[in-house]
Amino acid sequence: MSEPISTQLHVTYDRSGLRPRVLHVGFGAFAKAHVMVFHDELLRNESSDWGAVVTRLHSGEGELTLLDQADHLFTVGEMSNDDLMLREIGAVVKTLHPKRDGFSALLAQIADPDLSVITLTITEKGYCLSGGHLDMNNPAVVRDLREADDAETAIGILAKGLRLRQVAGLGGITILSCDNLPANGTLCRQAVLEFAEQLDPDLSRWIEAECRFPCSMVDRITPAMTEASQQKLEAALGHPDPNGVLCEPFRQWVIEDSFAGDRPAWDLAGAQFVADVAPFEDMKLRLLNGSHSFLAYLGALAGKETISDCMADPVFLTAAKRLMLDEQAPTLDLPDGIDVSRYSDALIERFSNTALRHKTTQIASDGSQKLPQRLLAPIRQHLQSGTEWPLAALAVAGWMRYCRGRSEIGGHLPINDPLSGKFEAFATRSDGADYVNNLLSLAVVFGTDLPASRDFVSRIQTAYEALGVNGAAKSIAAALQ
Ligand code: CS2
């Protein structure tokens, strides 16, 4: 294999004047490769004081300390098939971890008069929602409401931090969700308001009046770092960067233009501020993420390790394209000026990037949180309009097979999901139609309408059976006929 051609961008802006104006919660690989790259690009384009404080709420305390030791500088490597562009990011001014620095330090940061925006990448389950509302039965939520001086959920931390701002007589701030949920800002607002209402109805009213929760669509494929990707980065840099990440060259950020105060000029970095993000969110969630999930479950069952391995198989490639164009696109109200055929061609090209090695099992995680918006919402529309959805049926049935933890070639499939205990119990005591019905009874995933639809249930049962008899590749090939 030839060595990648590396180009390198160093930090050239003056970092000494950066103040803590953005707090990022959930500082993992995606935040580094997406939000922080936009932020870094802003700082390259405009002399500004918009520095970022970053936090992780649970594990990863050691990673933040490593970042402190590197003067908060880290590398993002943008990889295409034969190129690697290295960018040094200088936007971070401080790290915070509630266990290391104390819960009160985190709250004090939210109540810092300099703070204007909190960005969130806390994953779908981080919002602690059930049916669009804060899940009052979630043990972490119950605990956060009970404990006066602590919180472990992002929602509890936000509400308690905002209370300090209210008490201090400070202005409201903007809380910007960057997770793959439709209407992510609206859902986040709902969860924070419902939590605040329990603490003090007056706080809830203050947040409603003073704070803003714009929706946003984020896009950049960022696989989890592995030993091999660390080594690749080290070879390109000439030294290790334990804080570095590798991702694809493409990046997109569409943000609802609704801010409580100052707005960072992320548009200078290529972000779009728009009045309505919904068409962008749905397009990305259904075309990109929906086909990602399709490939993740069916690919993993067929023994394919990465998304680019799936793209190397003409059956999977054709199916991904057909799922996008024939099943998902017709359910969309597309943003103005989008050519869906070009958008899906570009997705296939991005999925085919062999440098990424994006694991099917990584994307397969948290299916109970992802399926509703990626596949089940479009299926509901097909059921209403009487249109066909054979590939989406295989994706849902593929998820069910995946949840048994074994691939078709006998390999172990890791199940990371808040409902994994239920899946295991169902798989131990049932198979076939009974097992499918057990999974369909999970109302947080399927609601009550889908299990009540004879059409839906029988198509999922048939797809599940086909996968068992013929395997993923043959079942997909049959669905393409
Ligand atoms: C993926 C996403 O893991 C997953 O569920 O579908 O992380 C995907 O790579 C990003 O949304 C791309 O922007």
Residues whose N, C-alpha, C, O or C-beta is under 5 A from the ligand:
A	BS01	CS2	V218 D219 R220 I221 T222 N289 H292 Q362 I363
